[in-house]
Amino acid sequence: MKNTLNYKGFLGSVSFSEEDDVLYGKIECIDDLILYEGGCVSEIKNAFKEAVDDYIEICKQTKKPCIKSFKGSFNVRVTPDVHQKAAMLATMKGISLNQLVQKAIEKELEVA
């Protein structure tokens, strides 16, 4: 994965600020905003791990779930041409457009 960190099942982003000459990021896929930064790769990795550990501890203390819950539905925006082709393919396969999209996502996740 590009520009991401993984630790204890949490995903963190990594970006660079040329203006501040610092690496920074946030813990992704949670309901809170948890930021971290570092001056080099080893510092950003350590800051991310500390942020995750601190977040887990805060969640335990407040009895709050750490990981964001997902409903299983979301909007996908594509071009009208892609929408039409996908709808036609789903019809030819005898499945719904939702099923086609789900299968495509599952196939992509197998590769990851």
PyMOL commands that set and color helices and strands:
alter all, ss='L'
color gray80, all
select helices_A, chain A and resi 41-62+80-93+97-111
alter helices_A, ss='H'
color red, helices_A
select strands_A, chain A and resi 4-7+10-13+15-17+22-28+35-38
alter strands_A, ss='S'
color yellow, strands_A
deselect
rebuild
show_as cartoon
